[in-house]
Every structure is written in C-alpha cells, then in structure tokens.
Amino acid sequence: MSGRDEGAASPGDAPRSSERPLIGITTYGRLQDGRYRLPAEYVDAVRRAGGVPVLLPPGDAQVDELLRRLDGFVLAGGGDVDPVLYGGEAHPAVARVDPERDAFEIALVRGLVARRVPTLTICRGCQVLNVALGGTLHEHLPDVVGEELPHRSGDAEPEARHAVAVEPRSHLARVMAATEPRPVSSHHQAPDRVAPPLVVAARAADGTIEALELPGHPWLVAVQWHPEMSAAEDAEQQRIFDELVAAARRHARGTAARSEP
C-alpha cells in the first residue's frame, strides 16, 4: 500500500474555489495500528486533474455538511461490503468488512445522488453505489464466471489487466475517448442485480459488469477497475479524473451563482 500524502487538504472554513475544486476522497477504514490509509495514486490523479484532494475517513456523521462544502467526490476501493446490506450470503472469501465505512459511504452515495454532485466511484465504490441504490453483488466473482479472466492479481500475475468493452454511446466512452481500454483490475466482487436507476456502461468478456452510470445525473461514473493505478501513464484513465474535476468546477460555479443575492 502506498504511503499517505501529507499535502491533502482539509475542508476548513476557506471559501470554495471554482478554479481548484475540492474533491473528497474516501479512505480505508481505521486499521489496527490506529491509522487511516489510502494509496497515494488517488491523490496524485486528482492533483494532475487540477483538483484539491480532501481525504474523508469513515465515521463522519455530518454527510450533509460534506456535500455542501466539497465540489466532487471519489469513492475509493478497499474491503468488501457486508453481504447483509444487500441480502447476500456469507462467503469465506468476503474480507475486511467495515460496518463504519459501509454506513458512511452508503449515506454519502445517497446524498451525492440526491444533490447531483459530480462523483467517481472505483471498485468497492462501484459496489457501494449499487448496494446503496438497491442492487446486489456477486459475493465471490470466480464462483460465477471462473478465473480464466484475471480480475485481480495473484502469485503468478503481479498486475491484473484485461480488456473492457465500453458501451459506445455511454458517458464513460465520451469521457475516456475510448471503448476498449485495458485497465488495471483488482477485485473479486462485482454488481449482480443492478439497481433500477443505474445502467450498465461496460462489461468484461466473461460478462462481468465493469462500469455503471446514472442517467440524468450531471456526472456520475462507477468503474469496477482501478483507473488511479495506471493514470500517470494512461491518458484514457487520467481523463476520468480530468473530467470529474472539470465537472466539479462547473458544480462549484453553479453553487456560487445560486448563492449570490
């Protein structure tokens, strides 16, 4: 896991900037050593896009305040969503369940959808989005599609990559300017029954859902892969962060205009 980034911003009381929008990034849960962590690649990708990263550890009960103060959000990857939350079943492969993080991110997602705030959800974040809106997950993807396609790395494969077929007319295809990316993948779960408001924007060759979108939302993209892990050298993946930050900038300007007397 990458080390933490000491330069991440704090919401504070400073006025919002439409030129460098504030992008909230959810972190992993509290670890046994008493620390919160997040791979630095998330921060780096947001900064390259011109945003100011604001790290959001789970447990904050003031979700409405975060939605008012921040201009865009990234829900990061991490441990598995508790199967209880989507009517799933216990599975020996389900790991790192964190009730505090589940509760925080589900509340955050519902607020982001209701308030139409620009949002990017990644891996676990894609799964949280689907669960928060009423969908379900495959508890362990290899049980459903096998392991011929590498959805996560292993001893023999230090970095898992596979082709993804993106719907040509999707918002995601326009954002990346690509319909056949080969991004870094690291997951053993994926959406099963898609929540009714969402639509599938991409699939893997084995049928696994790789991306979701929310029609009618100004900017909401959910990807099952990890764009931050290759964004430094992969323009298609960096564009996802670039467009998120651009949408957050527009959102900030719109909010400022509405608040003027």
PASEBA-1860 file (N, C-alpha, C; in nm, 3 decimals):
! residues 261
1> MSGRDEGA> 0.085/-0.120/0.000/0.000/0.000/0.000/0.088/0.124/0.000 ~ 0.050/0.224/-0.075/0.128/0.345/-0.084/0.116/0.425/0.044 ~ 0.217/0.505/0.072/0.215/0.589/0.192/0.117/0.702/0.179 ~ 0.083/0.764/0.292/-0.014/0.872/0.289/0.047/0.997/0.231 ~ -0.033/1.086/0.183/0.010/1.212/0.125/-0.013/1.322/0.225 ~ 0.094/1.387/0.270/0.083/1.488/0.375/0.020/1.617/0.327 ~ 0.010/1.636/0.192/-0.038/1.763/0.143/-0.187/1.768/0.116 ~ -0.262/1.664/0.150/-0.405/1.664/0.124/-0.474/1.773/0.202
9> ASPGDAPR> -0.574/1.835/0.142/-0.641/1.949/0.202/-0.740/1.905/0.308 ~ -0.781/2.001/0.389/-0.887/1.981/0.487/-0.998/2.078/0.454 ~ -1.126/2.040/0.472/-1.234/2.128/0.433/-1.225/2.266/0.495 ~ -1.202/2.272/0.628/-1.186/2.400/0.695/-1.300/2.495/0.667 ~ -1.272/2.624/0.678/-1.372/2.727/0.655/-1.335/2.817/0.538 ~ -1.237/2.777/0.460/-1.195/2.860/0.348/-1.303/2.864/0.242 ~ -1.315/2.975/0.167/-1.415/2.983/0.062/-1.387/2.883/-0.049 ~ -1.492/2.831/-0.112/-1.476/2.736/-0.220/-1.416/2.803/-0.342
17> SSERPLIG> -1.333/2.731/-0.413/-1.269/2.785/-0.532/-1.319/2.712/-0.655 ~ -1.370/2.787/-0.752/-1.417/2.723/-0.874/-1.300/2.688/-0.966 ~ -1.180/2.744/-0.939/-1.065/2.715/-1.022/-0.996/2.586/-0.978 ~ -0.987/2.562/-0.848/-0.930/2.438/-0.796/-1.035/2.375/-0.706 ~ -1.126/2.300/-0.764/-1.235/2.244/-0.685/-1.186/2.145/-0.581 ~ -1.259/2.137/-0.471/-1.227/2.045/-0.363/-1.290/1.909/-0.392 ~ -1.206/1.806/-0.395/-1.252/1.671/-0.428/-1.235/1.581/-0.306 ~ -1.346/1.539/-0.247/-1.340/1.447/-0.134/-1.309/1.306/-0.181
25> ITTYGRLQ> -1.214/1.240/-0.114/-1.177/1.102/-0.146/-1.195/1.019/-0.019 ~ -1.278/0.918/-0.024/-1.297/0.833/0.093/-1.172/0.747/0.116 ~ -1.139/0.726/0.242/-1.022/0.646/0.276/-1.063/0.507/0.322 ~ -0.965/0.422/0.342/-0.988/0.292/0.404/-1.030/0.315/0.549 ~ -1.084/0.213/0.612/-1.127/0.225/0.750/-1.011/0.230/0.848 ~ -1.045/0.246/0.975/-0.945/0.252/1.080/-0.874/0.117/1.093 ~ -0.743/0.117/1.086/-0.665/-0.005/1.093/-0.626/-0.037/1.237 ~ -0.569/-0.154/1.258/-0.533/-0.196/1.392/-0.426/-0.108/1.455
33> DGRYRLPA> -0.347/-0.042/1.372/-0.244/0.047/1.426/-0.299/0.186/1.456 ~ -0.434/0.201/1.442/-0.496/0.329/1.475/-0.485/0.434/1.368 ~ -0.453/0.395/1.246/-0.437/0.491/1.137/-0.537/0.465/1.026 ~ -0.565/0.572/0.950/-0.640/0.561/0.827/-0.540/0.567/0.712 ~ -0.569/0.491/0.604/-0.474/0.490/0.492/-0.548/0.499/0.360 ~ -0.474/0.544/0.259/-0.526/0.550/0.122/-0.407/0.549/0.028 ~ -0.408/0.466/-0.076/-0.299/0.471/-0.174/-0.285/0.611/-0.234 ~ -0.163/0.658/-0.243/-0.137/0.795/-0.290/-0.177/0.817/-0.435
41> EYVDAVRR> -0.194/0.709/-0.512/-0.231/0.726/-0.653/-0.363/0.801/-0.671 ~ -0.456/0.785/-0.576/-0.582/0.860/-0.583/-0.556/1.010/-0.575 ~ -0.474/1.048/-0.478/-0.439/1.189/-0.460/-0.366/1.243/-0.582 ~ -0.270/1.166/-0.632/-0.192/1.210/-0.747/-0.281/1.235/-0.869 ~ -0.375/1.144/-0.894/-0.461/1.158/-1.012/-0.550/1.280/-1.001 ~ -0.603/1.308/-0.882/-0.687/1.426/-0.862/-0.605/1.553/-0.879 ~ -0.484/1.554/-0.827/-0.398/1.673/-0.841/-0.359/1.698/-0.986 ~ -0.326/1.591/-1.060/-0.294/1.610/-1.201/-0.411/1.671/-1.277
49> AGGVPVLL> -0.532/1.640/-1.231/-0.652/1.693/-1.297/-0.683/1.836/-1.255 ~ -0.610/1.889/-1.158/-0.633/2.027/-1.115/-0.722/2.041/-0.994 ~ -0.752/1.931/-0.925/-0.835/1.936/-0.806/-0.753/1.937/-0.679 ~ -0.816/1.974/-0.569/-0.755/1.971/-0.437/-0.812/1.851/-0.361 ~ -0.730/1.749/-0.332/-0.782/1.631/-0.263/-0.811/1.658/-0.116 ~ -0.925/1.609/-0.070/-0.966/1.619/0.070/-0.997/1.477/0.117 ~ -0.916/1.422/0.206/-0.934/1.284/0.248/-1.046/1.274/0.350 ~ -1.134/1.175/0.329/-1.254/1.159/0.411/-1.254/1.021/0.478
57> PPGDAQVD> -1.200/1.012/0.600/-1.208/0.884/0.671/-1.350/0.854/0.712 ~ -1.388/0.726/0.721/-1.525/0.692/0.756/-1.559/0.732/0.899 ~ -1.690/0.746/0.923/-1.737/0.777/1.057/-1.792/0.917/1.075 ~ -1.777/1.002/0.973/-1.830/1.139/0.983/-1.982/1.135/0.969 ~ -2.050/1.182/1.073/-2.197/1.180/1.072/-2.256/1.299/0.998 ~ -2.174/1.400/0.968/-2.224/1.522/0.904/-2.209/1.514/0.753 ~ -2.275/1.418/0.692/-2.265/1.399/0.548/-2.317/1.521/0.472 ~ -2.425/1.580/0.520/-2.480/1.697/0.452/-2.380/1.811/0.446
65> ELLRRLDG> -2.302/1.826/0.552/-2.202/1.932/0.553/-2.094/1.905/0.449 ~ -2.051/1.781/0.438/-1.951/1.746/0.336/-2.004/1.775/0.196 ~ -2.131/1.744/0.174/-2.191/1.768/0.043/-2.200/1.917/0.011 ~ -2.217/2.000/0.113/-2.222/2.145/0.092/-2.084/2.203/0.066 ~ -1.983/2.151/0.133/-1.851/2.213/0.129/-1.764/2.165/0.012 ~ -1.786/2.043/-0.033/-1.699/1.987/-0.136/-1.767/1.990/-0.273 ~ -1.684/1.990/-0.376/-1.734/2.010/-0.513/-1.747/1.881/-0.594 ~ -1.679/1.777/-0.552/-1.684/1.649/-0.620/-1.631/1.542/-0.528
73> FVLAGGGD> -1.655/1.415/-0.562/-1.618/1.306/-0.473/-1.563/1.187/-0.550 ~ -1.470/1.116/-0.485/-1.421/0.987/-0.532/-1.443/0.887/-0.420 ~ -1.517/0.780/-0.447/-1.528/0.670/-0.352/-1.425/0.566/-0.392 ~ -1.329/0.545/-0.302/-1.214/0.462/-0.333/-1.244/0.313/-0.314 ~ -1.148/0.231/-0.355/-1.158/0.088/-0.336/-1.133/0.048/-0.191 ~ -1.123/-0.083/-0.168/-1.099/-0.131/-0.032/-1.167/-0.263/-0.006 ~ -1.203/-0.286/0.121/-1.263/-0.412/0.162/-1.403/-0.432/0.110 ~ -1.460/-0.548/0.141/-1.590/-0.588/0.088/-1.706/-0.524/0.164
81> VDPVLYGG> -1.814/-0.500/0.093/-1.939/-0.454/0.153/-2.003/-0.572/0.227 ~ -2.058/-0.545/0.345/-2.122/-0.650/0.423/-2.239/-0.710/0.344 ~ -2.237/-0.842/0.317/-2.347/-0.904/0.240/-2.485/-0.882/0.302 ~ -2.491/-0.860/0.432/-2.620/-0.836/0.498/-2.691/-0.716/0.437 ~ -2.614/-0.620/0.387/-2.672/-0.496/0.335/-2.742/-0.514/0.201 ~ -2.718/-0.623/0.132/-2.786/-0.645/0.003/-2.855/-0.781/-0.002 ~ -2.880/-0.840/0.116/-2.948/-0.969/0.120/-2.863/-1.082/0.068 ~ -2.730/-1.067/0.076/-2.640/-1.169/0.027/-2.614/-1.277/0.131
89> EAHPAVAR> -2.520/-1.363/0.099/-2.487/-1.474/0.187/-2.342/-1.463/0.233 ~ -2.316/-1.517/0.351/-2.179/-1.522/0.400/-2.095/-1.608/0.305 ~ -1.971/-1.567/0.282/-1.882/-1.641/0.193/-1.742/-1.634/0.252 ~ -1.667/-1.744/0.250/-1.533/-1.741/0.309/-1.438/-1.642/0.243 ~ -1.467/-1.600/0.119/-1.380/-1.504/0.050/-1.410/-1.360/0.086 ~ -1.524/-1.334/0.150/-1.558/-1.198/0.190/-1.461/-1.154/0.300 ~ -1.396/-1.038/0.281/-1.290/-0.996/0.373/-1.295/-0.846/0.399 ~ -1.238/-0.807/0.510/-1.221/-0.667/0.550/-1.353/-0.590/0.550
97> VDPERDAF> -1.456/-0.654/0.602/-1.585/-0.585/0.617/-1.572/-0.481/0.726 ~ -1.619/-0.361/0.700/-1.606/-0.249/0.794/-1.742/-0.180/0.805 ~ -1.821/-0.212/0.908/-1.955/-0.153/0.922/-1.954/0.000/0.924 ~ -1.854/0.059/0.988/-1.847/0.205/0.994/-1.830/0.264/0.855 ~ -1.742/0.204/0.776/-1.721/0.255/0.641/-1.843/0.231/0.553 ~ -1.905/0.113/0.565/-2.026/0.086/0.488/-2.133/0.191/0.514 ~ -2.159/0.218/0.643/-2.265/0.313/0.679/-2.234/0.453/0.627 ~ -2.108/0.496/0.641/-2.068/0.630/0.597/-2.082/0.644/0.446
105> EIALVRGL> -2.032/0.547/0.370/-2.031/0.560/0.225/-2.169/0.541/0.164 ~ -2.252/0.458/0.223/-2.388/0.443/0.171/-2.466/0.573/0.191 ~ -2.451/0.634/0.308/-2.517/0.764/0.331/-2.462/0.870/0.236 ~ -2.332/0.867/0.213/-2.270/0.964/0.124/-2.320/0.946/-0.019 ~ -2.326/0.823/-0.066/-2.374/0.796/-0.202/-2.517/0.846/-0.221 ~ -2.603/0.817/-0.127/-2.742/0.861/-0.140/-2.752/1.012/-0.144 ~ -2.667/1.080/-0.067/-2.665/1.226/-0.073/-2.611/1.278/-0.204 ~ -2.507/1.214/-0.256/-2.447/1.256/-0.383/-2.546/1.241/-0.498
113> VARRVPTL> -2.624/1.135/-0.494/-2.725/1.115/-0.598/-2.836/1.218/-0.585 ~ -2.883/1.241/-0.463/-2.993/1.335/-0.441/-2.953/1.478/-0.474 ~ -2.830/1.515/-0.441/-2.783/1.652/-0.463/-2.715/1.671/-0.598 ~ -2.700/1.562/-0.674/-2.645/1.570/-0.809/-2.503/1.627/-0.811 ~ -2.421/1.578/-0.718/-2.282/1.622/-0.708/-2.194/1.532/-0.794 ~ -2.097/1.587/-0.868/-2.008/1.504/-0.951/-1.939/1.395/-0.868 ~ -1.944/1.273/-0.919/-1.897/1.159/-0.840/-1.831/1.054/-0.928 ~ -1.717/1.002/-0.880/-1.649/0.888/-0.940/-1.639/0.780/-0.834
121> TICRGCQV> -1.689/0.661/-0.861/-1.675/0.551/-0.766/-1.591/0.442/-0.829 ~ -1.497/0.388/-0.751/-1.396/0.296/-0.801/-1.399/0.164/-0.724 ~ -1.407/0.053/-0.796/-1.401/-0.081/-0.741/-1.502/-0.099/-0.628 ~ -1.460/-0.104/-0.502/-1.555/-0.111/-0.391/-1.659/0.001/-0.403 ~ -1.614/0.119/-0.445/-1.707/0.232/-0.458/-1.818/0.203/-0.556 ~ -1.788/0.134/-0.666/-1.889/0.093/-0.763/-1.990/0.000/-0.697 ~ -1.940/-0.090/-0.615/-2.026/-0.184/-0.545/-2.114/-0.114/-0.441 ~ -2.054/-0.019/-0.369/-2.130/0.059/-0.269/-2.244/0.134/-0.337
129> LNVALGGT> -2.214/0.196/-0.451/-2.316/0.268/-0.526/-2.434/0.177/-0.557 ~ -2.406/0.060/-0.611/-2.513/-0.032/-0.649/-2.594/-0.076/-0.528 ~ -2.527/-0.109/-0.419/-2.596/-0.152/-0.297/-2.678/-0.038/-0.238 ~ -2.621/0.081/-0.234/-2.691/0.196/-0.175/-2.822/0.227/-0.246 ~ -2.828/0.198/-0.376/-2.948/0.228/-0.454/-3.040/0.107/-0.471 ~ -3.005/-0.004/-0.405/-3.095/-0.119/-0.404/-3.051/-0.239/-0.484 ~ -2.929/-0.239/-0.535/-2.879/-0.351/-0.612/-2.810/-0.456/-0.525 ~ -2.760/-0.562/-0.588/-2.691/-0.669/-0.517/-2.554/-0.693/-0.581
137> LHEHLPDV> -2.474/-0.778/-0.513/-2.340/-0.811/-0.559/-2.320/-0.961/-0.571 ~ -2.226/-1.000/-0.654/-2.175/-1.137/-0.651/-2.076/-1.142/-0.535 ~ -2.101/-1.228/-0.437/-2.012/-1.234/-0.320/-1.869/-1.275/-0.357 ~ -1.855/-1.363/-0.457/-1.722/-1.407/-0.500/-1.729/-1.436/-0.649 ~ -1.676/-1.346/-0.727/-1.688/-1.350/-0.873/-1.639/-1.481/-0.936 ~ -1.528/-1.540/-0.891/-1.484/-1.666/-0.953/-1.588/-1.777/-0.947 ~ -1.676/-1.774/-0.847/-1.782/-1.875/-0.840/-1.882/-1.860/-0.954 ~ -1.888/-1.741/-1.012/-1.987/-1.711/-1.115/-1.928/-1.720/-1.256
145> VGEELPHR> -1.808/-1.663/-1.274/-1.750/-1.655/-1.409/-1.620/-1.733/-1.423 ~ -1.577/-1.801/-1.317/-1.450/-1.873/-1.324/-1.331/-1.778/-1.309 ~ -1.213/-1.829/-1.341/-1.091/-1.750/-1.320/-1.005/-1.741/-1.445 ~ -1.064/-1.766/-1.560/-0.987/-1.757/-1.683/-0.945/-1.613/-1.711 ~ -1.034/-1.520/-1.681/-1.004/-1.378/-1.697/-0.952/-1.325/-1.563 ~ -0.835/-1.262/-1.562/-0.777/-1.217/-1.435/-0.839/-1.086/-1.385 ~ -0.933/-1.096/-1.291/-0.993/-0.975/-1.235/-0.912/-0.918/-1.119 ~ -0.823/-0.998/-1.064/-0.730/-0.946/-0.962/-0.600/-1.022/-0.970
153> SGDAEPEA> -0.496/-0.961/-0.920/-0.362/-1.019/-0.931/-0.347/-1.137/-0.837 ~ -0.248/-1.219/-0.866/-0.217/-1.334/-0.783/-0.068/-1.358/-0.785 ~ -0.026/-1.471/-0.730/0.117/-1.501/-0.724/0.180/-1.507/-0.863 ~ 0.104/-1.559/-0.957/0.159/-1.574/-1.093/0.137/-1.449/-1.178 ~ 0.055/-1.357/-1.129/0.022/-1.239/-1.209/0.024/-1.117/-1.116 ~ 0.140/-1.048/-1.106/0.152/-0.936/-1.011/0.060/-0.819/-1.040 ~ 0.020/-0.801/-1.166/-0.074/-0.694/-1.200/-0.176/-0.750/-1.298 ~ -0.302/-0.746/-1.260/-0.408/-0.799/-1.346/-0.460/-0.690/-1.439
161> RHAVAVEP> -0.461/-0.721/-1.568/-0.519/-0.631/-1.668/-0.602/-0.716/-1.765 ~ -0.712/-0.660/-1.808/-0.790/-0.728/-1.911/-0.871/-0.624/-1.987 ~ -0.909/-0.658/-2.108/-0.986/-0.566/-2.190/-1.126/-0.548/-2.134 ~ -1.180/-0.428/-2.153/-1.316/-0.395/-2.111/-1.389/-0.339/-2.233 ~ -1.511/-0.386/-2.255/-1.593/-0.336/-2.366/-1.688/-0.229/-2.312 ~ -1.663/-0.104/-2.349/-1.743/0.009/-2.302/-1.851/0.038/-2.406 ~ -1.974/0.060/-2.358/-2.083/0.094/-2.448/-2.047/0.221/-2.526 ~ -2.046/0.216/-2.660/-2.001/0.331/-2.740/-2.078/0.460/-2.714
169> RSHLARVM> -2.207/0.449/-2.680/-2.288/0.570/-2.658/-2.292/0.612/-2.511 ~ -2.214/0.548/-2.428/-2.216/0.580/-2.285/-2.140/0.708/-2.255 ~ -2.172/0.764/-2.140/-2.098/0.881/-2.091/-1.952/0.844/-2.068 ~ -1.927/0.724/-2.017/-1.790/0.680/-1.991/-1.707/0.676/-2.119 ~ -1.765/0.629/-2.229/-1.692/0.625/-2.356/-1.653/0.766/-2.400 ~ -1.743/0.861/-2.379/-1.711/1.001/-2.414/-1.602/1.055/-2.324 ~ -1.608/1.022/-2.196/-1.509/1.071/-2.100/-1.370/1.020/-2.135 ~ -1.358/0.891/-2.160/-1.226/0.832/-2.188/-1.182/0.850/-2.333
177> AATEPRPV> -1.278/0.880/-2.421/-1.249/0.882/-2.565/-1.196/0.746/-2.607 ~ -1.258/0.640/-2.550/-1.214/0.504/-2.580/-1.327/0.407/-2.547 ~ -1.331/0.296/-2.619/-1.433/0.195/-2.591/-1.372/0.058/-2.563 ~ -1.240/0.044/-2.571/-1.175/-0.084/-2.545/-1.050/-0.063/-2.459 ~ -1.064/-0.006/-2.341/-0.947/0.012/-2.255/-0.899/-0.121/-2.198 ~ -0.778/-0.122/-2.149/-0.722/-0.240/-2.082/-0.665/-0.193/-1.948 ~ -0.751/-0.164/-1.851/-0.706/-0.104/-1.726/-0.659/-0.207/-1.624 ~ -0.607/-0.157/-1.514/-0.565/-0.241/-1.402/-0.689/-0.285/-1.325
185> SSHHQAPD> -0.695/-0.413/-1.291/-0.812/-0.469/-1.223/-0.769/-0.534/-1.092 ~ -0.849/-0.518/-0.987/-0.817/-0.579/-0.858/-0.944/-0.595/-0.776 ~ -1.024/-0.697/-0.809/-1.149/-0.718/-0.736/-1.193/-0.863/-0.747 ~ -1.268/-0.909/-0.647/-1.324/-1.044/-0.652/-1.476/-1.040/-0.642 ~ -1.532/-0.918/-0.635/-1.676/-0.899/-0.635/-1.714/-0.805/-0.749 ~ -1.843/-0.802/-0.780/-1.893/-0.713/-0.885/-2.044/-0.704/-0.872 ~ -2.106/-0.602/-0.933/-2.252/-0.593/-0.930/-2.316/-0.717/-0.990 ~ -2.424/-0.760/-0.928/-2.506/-0.871/-0.979/-2.635/-0.809/-1.034
193> RVAPPLVV> -2.739/-0.797/-0.950/-2.860/-0.727/-0.993/-2.835/-0.578/-0.983 ~ -2.847/-0.509/-1.094/-2.820/-0.365/-1.099/-2.939/-0.287/-1.044 ~ -2.912/-0.192/-0.956/-3.018/-0.108/-0.901/-3.092/-0.038/-1.015 ~ -3.226/-0.032/-1.010/-3.305/0.021/-1.121/-3.263/0.158/-1.175 ~ -3.215/0.253/-1.094/-3.178/0.381/-1.156/-3.052/0.373/-1.241 ~ -2.969/0.270/-1.220/-2.840/0.261/-1.287/-2.848/0.184/-1.418 ~ -2.752/0.208/-1.505/-2.742/0.132/-1.630/-2.598/0.083/-1.645 ~ -2.583/-0.030/-1.712/-2.450/-0.087/-1.736/-2.381/-0.011/-1.848
201> AARAADGT> -2.257/0.031/-1.822/-2.181/0.106/-1.922/-2.064/0.027/-1.979 ~ -2.027/-0.084/-1.914/-1.914/-0.163/-1.964/-1.919/-0.303/-1.904 ~ -1.867/-0.399/-1.980/-1.856/-0.537/-1.934/-1.722/-0.595/-1.976 ~ -1.681/-0.698/-1.903/-1.565/-0.778/-1.943/-1.612/-0.889/-2.036 ~ -1.517/-0.958/-2.097/-1.551/-1.064/-2.191/-1.628/-1.179/-2.126 ~ -1.610/-1.199/-1.996/-1.681/-1.307/-1.926/-1.818/-1.264/-1.876 ~ -1.861/-1.142/-1.911/-1.992/-1.092/-1.874/-1.995/-1.008/-1.748 ~ -1.884/-1.001/-1.676/-1.878/-0.922/-1.553/-1.907/-0.776/-1.581
209> IEALELPG> -1.993/-0.717/-1.500/-2.022/-0.573/-1.512/-1.900/-0.495/-1.467 ~ -1.851/-0.407/-1.552/-1.729/-0.332/-1.524/-1.753/-0.183/-1.503 ~ -1.872/-0.134/-1.537/-1.899/0.008/-1.515/-2.050/0.032/-1.513 ~ -2.090/0.130/-1.432/-2.230/0.170/-1.421/-2.240/0.321/-1.436 ~ -2.356/0.367/-1.479/-2.384/0.510/-1.489/-2.525/0.538/-1.438 ~ -2.551/0.664/-1.410/-2.683/0.704/-1.363/-2.740/0.807/-1.461 ~ -2.829/0.767/-1.551/-2.887/0.862/-1.646/-2.956/0.977/-1.573 ~ -2.936/1.097/-1.626/-2.998/1.214/-1.566/-2.912/1.283/-1.463
217> HPWLVAVQ> -2.811/1.214/-1.412/-2.719/1.277/-1.317/-2.616/1.357/-1.397 ~ -2.578/1.477/-1.351/-2.483/1.558/-1.428/-2.350/1.489/-1.455 ~ -2.298/1.415/-1.355/-2.170/1.347/-1.375/-2.154/1.241/-1.267 ~ -2.183/1.117/-1.302/-2.163/1.006/-1.210/-2.114/0.886/-1.289 ~ -1.993/0.843/-1.259/-1.931/0.729/-1.326/-1.885/0.631/-1.221 ~ -1.918/0.503/-1.240/-1.876/0.397/-1.148/-1.799/0.293/-1.228 ~ -1.672/0.274/-1.196/-1.591/0.174/-1.265/-1.546/0.067/-1.167 ~ -1.542/-0.056/-1.215/-1.502/-0.168/-1.130/-1.350/-0.184/-1.126
225> WHPEMSAA> -1.281/-0.125/-1.223/-1.136/-0.132/-1.227/-1.074/-0.016/-1.147 ~ -0.941/-0.004/-1.154/-0.869/0.098/-1.077/-0.799/0.197/-1.171 ~ -0.868/0.302/-1.216/-0.806/0.397/-1.308/-0.687/0.470/-1.247 ~ -0.689/0.490/-1.115/-0.580/0.565/-1.049/-0.447/0.491/-1.060 ~ -0.450/0.358/-1.073/-0.328/0.280/-1.071/-0.246/0.292/-1.199 ~ -0.309/0.334/-1.308/-0.235/0.350/-1.433/-0.249/0.488/-1.493 ~ -0.319/0.578/-1.423/-0.350/0.710/-1.480/-0.226/0.793/-1.510 ~ -0.117/0.772/-1.438/0.003/0.853/-1.460/0.060/0.833/-1.600
233> EDAEQQRI> 0.040/0.713/-1.658/0.093/0.689/-1.792/-0.015/0.654/-1.894 ~ -0.139/0.647/-1.850/-0.250/0.607/-1.938/-0.349/0.722/-1.949 ~ -0.346/0.791/-2.061/-0.430/0.910/-2.079/-0.578/0.878/-2.070 ~ -0.618/0.759/-2.117/-0.760/0.721/-2.110/-0.808/0.719/-1.965 ~ -0.725/0.665/-1.876/-0.765/0.657/-1.735/-0.754/0.791/-1.664 ~ -0.654/0.871/-1.699/-0.642/1.003/-1.638/-0.758/1.094/-1.679 ~ -0.810/1.073/-1.800/-0.923/1.155/-1.845/-1.044/1.140/-1.752 ~ -1.060/1.023/-1.689/-1.172/1.005/-1.597/-1.161/1.105/-1.482
241> FDELVAAA> -1.041/1.123/-1.429/-1.020/1.220/-1.322/-1.028/1.363/-1.374 ~ -0.973/1.385/-1.494/-0.978/1.519/-1.552/-1.123/1.566/-1.568 ~ -1.208/1.477/-1.620/-1.347/1.514/-1.644/-1.425/1.527/-1.514 ~ -1.392/1.445/-1.414/-1.455/1.461/-1.283/-1.424/1.599/-1.226 ~ -1.299/1.639/-1.229/-1.260/1.769/-1.175/-1.322/1.883/-1.255 ~ -1.330/1.869/-1.386/-1.396/1.970/-1.469/-1.543/1.984/-1.431 ~ -1.609/1.869/-1.407/-1.750/1.872/-1.366/-1.764/1.934/-1.227 ~ -1.670/1.905/-1.139/-1.673/1.964/-1.005/-1.654/2.115/-1.010
249> RRHARGTA> -1.571/2.160/-1.102/-1.551/2.304/-1.119/-1.681/2.371/-1.164 ~ -1.750/2.308/-1.258/-1.879/2.362/-1.304/-1.981/2.361/-1.190 ~ -1.979/2.253/-1.113/-2.072/2.243/-0.998/-2.046/2.354/-0.898 ~ -1.918/2.382/-0.870/-1.883/2.488/-0.775/-1.929/2.624/-0.826 ~ -1.911/2.648/-0.953/-1.953/2.776/-1.010/-2.104/2.790/-1.005 ~ -2.174/2.682/-1.034/-2.319/2.686/-1.027/-2.370/2.709/-0.887 ~ -2.304/2.645/-0.789/-2.342/2.665/-0.649/-2.319/2.808/-0.606 ~ -2.204/2.864/-0.648/-2.172/3.002/-0.614/-2.273/3.098/-0.675
257> ARSEP> -2.311/3.072/-0.800/-2.407/3.161/-0.867/-2.543/3.157/-0.799 ~ -2.584/3.038/-0.755/-2.714/3.027/-0.688/-2.717/3.093/-0.552 ~ -2.598/3.104/-0.490/-2.592/3.164/-0.355/-2.578/3.315/-0.357 ~ -2.556/3.371/-0.477/-2.543/3.518/-0.486/-2.678/3.584/-0.465 ~ -2.678/3.700/-0.395/-2.806/3.771/-0.371/-2.865/3.826/-0.499
END
